[in-house]
């Protein structure tokens, strides 16, 4: 079997094609990443060398959706992170209101938040995802937000700018969205997408 060897942009194209084919039960597997000698990050469907590591792990059990720890209100003043959010949103070309909405839904602006599944920080990055995004300290607001926004950019590109699908993948995993050809039929994920979209509209009116 010939291994696919994809750069970031190539993977984005293939990811979009996988969603289009989702209704025909697409094959899903772990996604590996490695950085070559020129600093280019590549994504593959199988490890190609010793530097390859899992970026997104496919889980067969549909019940194992990432669940974040919910907060009844803000634990910190959102304004404390405004400068970081502005900088990262501009750097990666992601809507600032969307970034704020994800942070609010994920952690309630608590930089020390940890979910039962081990997601950490403001944007609730899973350990493997944080590692793949080169986030060295998930509890550092600048490091966490930059990693989270970079991941959002990747998901938005993968799903051709479809914010709802990107959010579903952020919550349930890219492989699950590809498998179902859309937002997975999980109440937690569907509620998450709706909540973030509501928050985004609210922040867009600021």
N, C-alpha and C positions, 0 to 999 in steps of 0.2 A: 504494500500500500504506500503510495506516495504521500509524504507529509506536506500539508499546506504550510507555507512560510510567508507570513503576511506582515507588512509594516502596519503602523497605526491606521493610515488612510485606507489601505487595502482591506484591513479587517473591518473597518466601518462599512465599506461597500458590501462585503460578504455578509456582515451582520444584518444589513438591510434586506438582502436577498433572502436570508433565512427567515425573516419575519414574513415576507411575501409568501414563502412556501410553507408557512406555519400550519395552514389548514390541512396539509398532507403529512402531518406527523413528522417534522424535521428531526434529523438525528442531532442529539445534543451530547456534549462531552465536556470534560474539564478544559478550560482555556489556559494555556501556558504563556508566559512572557519571558523574554530575555533581552538584554541590551548588548548590542554588538560593539566592536572596537571603535566605531565612529559615534557612539552615543545614541544610536537610533534604537528605539524600542520596537520589538517584533512580537506579534501574537501568533500562536500556533495551536493546533488541536492535539499536539503530542510534543513531549519534550524533545529538543533537538541537540542539546548539549548539557554539560554540567551546570551551566548558568541558568538553565530553564527552571522556572518555578511556577506553581499554580497561581494564577491571577484570579480566576473565578472557578469555584468548584461546583460541578453539577451533582446534585443530590437526588437520588431516585425517589425518595419518600416525599410525596407532594405536601405532606403535612409539615415539613421542616422549613417553614418560612421564617425569615429573620423577623423577630419581634422586638421593637424598641421599647425602652422604658419610658413611660408616659409621665408628664408632669402636669399638675393642676394649674400652674402659672409660670411666669418667668422666674427663674432662679437668679438671673443676672439682668442688668440693664442692657437691652439690645444695642443701645447707642455706644456702648463700650467697644463694640466690634465693627462699627460702621466703616471706619477707615480700611480695615482689613477686607471687609466684604466688597467695598468699592474697588479696591485694588485688584482683588482676585477676579471679580466679575468682569472688570475691564480687560485683564490679562487674557482670560479665556473666552471672552465674548459671550458670557452667560447673563441673562436678565437678572439684575440685582434683586428685584422683588421675588424672583423664584428662589434665589439663594437664601434670602431671609425666611421665606416660607418653609423651605426644607429644614433649616436650622430650628425654627420654631416647632415644627412637627416632630423633629427627631429628638431634641434635647431640651426644649424650653429655654434655650440660651444658657444652659449650664455646661461650662467647659469640662467639668469633671464627671459628667454623666456616663454611666456604664449600663448597658442593657444585660438582660439575663443570658443572652447569646454571646456576650463579650464585645459588642460594638461600643466604641468609646468616643468621647469628646462631643463637640458641638454638632458635627454632622454625622455622628455615630458610624464611624468607619470600622468595619470588621478587620481583625488583625491582618489577615492575608491580603485584603484589599489595600489596607494602609501600607503594607510592606511593598506591594506592587507599585503603589503611587509614590514611593520613596518618602513616606511620612515617618519621620524618625520619632516623633513624640506626639501621639494622638491627643494628648491633653494640652498641648500648646495651641492656643487659638489660631495663630497665624499658620502654623503647620497643618492643622486639621482642616481649616477652611480652604486653604490652597489645594490640599489633596481632594477634599470633597467637591470643590468646584471643578477641578480637573476631571474628576470622575463623571460629574454631571455633563461636562462638555463631551466626553467620550460617548456617553449614553445618548445624548441628543443627536450626535452625529450618526451613531449607529441606527437610530430610528428616524432618520431623515427629519429631525426637528420636531417630532411628535412628543410634546411635553408629557402627555399622559403615559405613553409607553415608557419614556425615560424614567418617570417617577415609579412606575410599576416595577421596572428592573432595579431601581435603587432599593426598593423595599423587598422584593421577592427574589431578585436575581435575574440576570440576563437570560440564562438558560430556560427559566420558567416562562418568560414572555415569549421566547422563541418557540417553545413547545406548544403553547396554546394559541399562538398566532395573534396575540393581543394581551390585554390585561388578564392575568390568571383569575380563576373563579374562587379566589380566597376573599372572604369578607374583610380580613385585616388589610389586605392590599388594596381592595376597592375603596374602603373607607379612608385609607391613607392618601390615595390619589385625590379623592374628593376634598379631603381636608386641606392638603397642600395647595390645591387650586384655589380654594376659598381664601386661604391666607395670602396667596399671591395677588389675588384681586384686591384684597385689603391694602397690602403694601404698595400696590400700583397706584392707589388713590392718595398716597401720602404726599 
